[in-house]
Amino acid sequence: MVTYLLKKSYQHKTLKEVNFKDLWGDKGVFTTMRILGKPTKILFFKNHIKNLIKSLKVYKLNKVNLEKEILKIIKLNIDKTKSYNHLLRVAINKKIISISLRDRKTPKLKFNLKLINHKRIDPELKNLKYKLILKYLSKMDTTTSDVALCFQKKILESGTSNIFFIKGNKIYSPSKNIYKGVTYNFFKKKIGKIINKDILINTLNDYDEILLIGSGKSVTTVETIKEIKWKRKSLRFYKILSNLYKKEILKSSVYR
């Protein structure tokens, strides 16, 4: 059960508060950021905002001063005296900016991926067309499971995250039909080469580890994919990437 600390919606320009709308299914975009600690940190904050504005421009939803409006709403709703362990979501359509804060649940080591046949609309963008994915996730304990989106017998991404596939000393990622998120790009800079290729379902037993990478999941190791009897063979890269991620949290600037 998701616990919300805050849910608010505002009109563009006037920033008048209106009844909350999550905007799922609308023409628009969103980003989810990890907010933690006291004093407050928002991990990869500038990159999240940069990606959000970039996607708004693609959908021709960006307007004069919209970035300033987004930043003002975030600042208005962050309590710097509070200790956070939450996910901050900002969603935007033509008329509304919505913001929410929900508890971040820590994923467990016993974690299963469920394969579903689905490819997101405009998968290279973080748009709001997520209703089918949310329908699956609403029936799951997201600390122990997620869905893996599959299309034409290839795995693309999870319902919440990018996916890394580990074989030997190499990291692989699907080559297309995915959104390469902020956490993905952080690791790409840190670890160097990520090999992009089609990840076929019938080749999954070739991989030693499968890792979910994202704001909510941070670095999550998949233990099983029960439908195909895949089971984790190692925790080596999970430990390496988790340590890099934890160090980045320590280095991250305080939100001001």
C-alpha positions as CSV (number, residue, x, y, z in Angstrom):
1,M,0.0,0.0,0.0
2,V,1.5,3.4,-1.1
3,T,1.6,6.0,1.7
4,Y,1.5,9.6,0.4
5,L,2.9,12.5,2.4
6,L,1.7,15.0,-0.1
7,K,-0.4,15.2,-3.3
8,K,-1.1,18.6,-4.9
9,S,-1.9,20.1,-8.3
10,Y,-1.5,23.6,-9.7
11,Q,-2.6,25.5,-12.7
12,H,0.1,26.8,-15.1
13,K,1.1,30.4,-14.8
14,T,-1.2,31.4,-11.9
15,L,0.1,28.5,-9.8
16,K,-3.4,28.4,-8.2
17,E,-3.9,25.1,-6.3
18,V,-6.7,22.9,-7.7
19,N,-8.0,19.4,-6.8
20,F,-5.2,16.9,-7.1
21,K,-4.9,14.9,-10.4
22,D,-2.3,12.3,-10.9
23,L,-2.5,12.8,-14.7
24,W,-1.9,9.1,-15.5
25,G,-3.0,8.5,-19.1
26,D,-2.9,12.1,-20.2
27,K,-0.7,13.6,-22.9
28,G,2.2,14.8,-20.7
29,V,5.4,13.7,-19.0
30,F,6.7,13.0,-15.5
31,T,9.8,12.4,-13.5
32,T,10.4,10.6,-10.2
33,M,13.2,11.7,-7.9
34,R,14.6,10.2,-4.8
35,I,14.4,12.7,-1.9
36,L,16.2,11.7,1.4
37,G,17.7,12.8,4.6
38,K,17.9,15.9,6.7
39,P,19.2,18.3,5.5
40,T,17.3,17.4,2.4
41,K,18.9,15.9,-0.7
42,I,17.2,15.3,-4.0
43,L,19.4,12.9,-5.9
44,F,20.4,13.9,-9.4
45,F,18.0,16.9,-9.2
46,K,19.4,19.0,-12.0
47,N,19.5,16.1,-14.4
48,H,15.9,15.1,-13.6
49,I,14.7,18.7,-14.3
50,K,16.8,18.8,-17.5
51,N,15.2,15.6,-18.8
52,L,11.7,16.7,-17.8
53,I,12.1,19.9,-19.8
54,K,13.6,18.0,-22.8
55,S,10.6,15.7,-22.9
56,L,8.1,18.6,-22.6
57,K,9.7,20.2,-25.6
58,V,9.3,17.0,-27.6
59,Y,5.6,16.9,-26.9
60,K,5.4,20.7,-27.4
61,L,4.2,21.3,-23.9
62,N,7.0,23.5,-22.8
63,K,6.0,27.2,-22.2
64,V,7.7,30.4,-21.2
65,N,8.8,30.2,-17.5
66,L,7.5,26.7,-17.1
67,E,10.8,25.5,-15.6
68,K,10.6,28.3,-13.1
69,E,7.1,27.3,-12.2
70,I,8.1,23.7,-11.6
71,L,11.1,24.7,-9.4
72,K,8.8,27.1,-7.4
73,I,6.2,24.4,-6.8
74,I,8.9,22.0,-5.6
75,K,10.5,24.5,-3.3
76,L,7.0,25.4,-1.9
77,N,6.4,21.8,-1.0
78,I,9.7,20.7,0.5
79,D,10.0,21.0,4.2
80,K,13.7,21.4,5.0
81,T,13.1,20.6,8.6
82,K,11.9,17.1,7.8
83,S,13.9,13.9,7.3
84,Y,12.9,12.3,4.1
85,N,12.9,8.8,2.6
86,H,10.5,9.4,-0.2
87,L,10.0,9.6,-3.9
88,L,9.1,13.0,-5.3
89,R,7.0,12.8,-8.5
90,V,6.4,15.8,-10.8
91,A,3.8,15.3,-13.6
92,I,2.9,17.8,-16.2
93,N,0.2,18.1,-18.9
94,K,-1.1,21.1,-20.9
95,K,-2.8,22.7,-18.0
96,I,-1.6,21.2,-14.7
97,I,1.5,20.6,-12.7
98,S,1.1,17.8,-10.2
99,I,3.5,17.0,-7.4
100,S,3.4,14.1,-4.9
101,L,5.6,12.6,-2.2
102,R,5.3,8.9,-1.3
103,D,7.2,6.6,1.0
104,R,10.2,4.8,-0.7
105,K,10.1,1.1,0.1
106,T,13.4,-0.7,0.1
107,P,13.5,-3.6,-2.3
108,K,14.4,-7.0,-0.8
109,L,17.0,-9.5,-2.0
110,K,14.3,-12.0,-2.7
111,F,12.9,-10.2,-5.8
112,N,11.0,-11.7,-8.7
113,L,10.4,-10.2,-12.2
114,K,7.1,-11.1,-13.9
115,L,7.2,-11.0,-17.7
116,I,4.4,-9.2,-19.5
117,N,3.8,-8.5,-23.2
118,H,3.8,-4.7,-23.4
119,K,5.8,-1.9,-25.0
120,R,5.2,1.7,-23.8
121,I,4.0,4.4,-26.1
122,D,7.0,6.5,-27.1
123,P,9.3,4.4,-24.9
124,E,12.2,6.8,-25.3
125,L,10.3,9.4,-23.3
126,K,9.0,9.3,-19.7
127,N,5.4,10.0,-20.7
128,L,2.2,9.4,-18.7
129,K,0.9,6.4,-20.6
130,Y,1.4,4.0,-17.7
131,K,-2.1,2.8,-16.9
132,L,-1.6,-0.9,-17.9
133,I,1.7,-1.0,-16.0
134,L,0.1,0.5,-12.9
135,K,-2.7,-2.0,-13.1
136,Y,-0.1,-4.8,-12.7
137,L,2.0,-3.0,-10.1
138,S,-1.1,-2.2,-7.9
139,K,-1.5,-6.0,-7.3
140,M,2.2,-6.5,-6.4
141,D,4.3,-6.0,-3.3
142,T,6.8,-3.7,-5.1
143,T,9.5,-4.5,-2.5
144,T,9.6,-8.1,-3.8
145,S,8.4,-7.9,-7.4
146,D,8.1,-5.8,-10.6
147,V,7.0,-6.4,-14.2
148,A,9.4,-6.8,-17.1
149,L,8.0,-5.3,-20.3
150,C,8.5,-7.6,-23.3
151,F,8.0,-7.1,-27.0
152,Q,8.6,-9.4,-29.9
153,K,10.3,-11.9,-27.4
154,K,12.7,-9.2,-26.2
155,I,13.0,-7.7,-22.7
156,L,12.9,-3.9,-22.7
157,E,12.6,-2.4,-19.2
158,S,10.8,-2.9,-16.0
159,G,7.6,-1.2,-14.9
160,T,9.7,1.2,-12.8
161,S,13.3,1.0,-13.9
162,N,16.0,0.3,-16.5
163,I,17.4,-3.2,-16.5
164,F,21.1,-4.3,-16.7
165,F,22.0,-7.8,-17.6
166,I,25.4,-9.1,-16.4
167,K,27.4,-11.8,-18.1
168,G,31.0,-12.4,-17.0
169,N,32.5,-9.0,-16.6
170,K,30.2,-7.2,-19.0
171,I,27.0,-5.2,-18.6
172,Y,24.3,-5.3,-21.2
173,S,21.3,-3.2,-21.8
174,P,18.4,-3.4,-24.4
175,S,19.3,-1.4,-27.5
176,K,16.0,0.3,-28.2
177,N,12.4,0.9,-27.1
178,I,13.5,2.0,-23.6
179,Y,13.9,5.3,-21.7
180,K,17.4,5.7,-20.5
181,G,16.9,7.3,-17.1
182,V,19.0,9.5,-15.0
183,T,20.3,6.6,-12.9
184,Y,21.1,4.7,-16.0
185,N,23.2,7.6,-17.3
186,F,24.9,8.0,-13.9
187,F,26.2,4.4,-14.1
188,K,27.1,4.7,-17.8
189,K,29.5,7.5,-16.8
190,K,30.8,5.6,-13.8
191,I,31.4,2.2,-15.2
192,G,32.2,3.0,-18.8
193,K,30.9,0.7,-21.5
194,I,27.4,-0.6,-21.4
195,I,26.8,-3.0,-24.4
196,N,23.5,-2.3,-26.1
197,K,21.9,-5.3,-27.7
198,D,18.6,-7.0,-28.0
199,I,17.9,-9.1,-24.9
200,L,16.0,-12.1,-26.0
201,I,13.9,-13.9,-23.4
202,N,15.2,-17.3,-24.5
203,T,18.8,-16.2,-23.8
204,L,18.2,-15.1,-20.2
205,N,19.9,-18.1,-18.7
206,D,23.1,-16.9,-20.2
207,Y,23.2,-14.0,-17.7
208,D,24.6,-14.2,-14.2
209,E,22.8,-11.2,-12.8
210,I,19.8,-9.0,-13.6
211,L,19.7,-5.6,-12.0
212,L,17.0,-2.9,-11.9
213,I,18.3,0.6,-12.0
214,G,16.2,3.7,-11.2
215,S,15.2,6.3,-8.7
216,G,12.8,4.1,-6.7
217,K,14.7,0.8,-7.0
218,S,18.2,2.4,-6.8
219,V,20.1,-0.9,-7.5
220,T,17.9,-3.9,-7.0
221,T,19.1,-7.5,-7.7
222,V,16.6,-9.9,-9.3
223,E,16.6,-13.3,-7.6
224,T,14.1,-15.1,-9.9
225,I,12.0,-14.9,-13.1
226,K,9.7,-17.7,-12.2
227,E,8.0,-18.2,-15.6
228,I,11.3,-19.3,-17.2
229,K,12.9,-20.7,-14.1
230,W,15.7,-18.1,-14.2
231,K,17.7,-17.8,-10.9
232,R,20.4,-15.4,-9.9
233,K,24.0,-16.8,-10.0
234,S,25.9,-14.0,-8.4
235,L,25.7,-10.7,-6.4
236,R,29.0,-9.4,-7.6
237,F,27.9,-6.5,-9.8
238,Y,25.0,-5.7,-7.5
239,K,27.5,-5.0,-4.7
240,I,29.7,-2.9,-7.0
241,L,26.9,-0.7,-8.3
242,S,25.3,-0.4,-4.9
243,N,28.5,0.9,-3.5
244,L,28.8,3.5,-6.3
245,Y,25.3,4.6,-5.7
246,K,25.7,4.9,-1.9
247,K,28.9,7.0,-2.5
248,E,26.9,9.3,-4.8
249,I,24.3,9.9,-2.2
250,L,27.0,10.9,0.3
251,K,28.5,13.3,-2.3
252,S,25.1,14.7,-3.4
253,S,24.5,18.4,-2.7
254,V,21.9,19.6,-0.1
255,Y,18.7,20.9,-1.8
256,R,18.5,24.6,-1.5
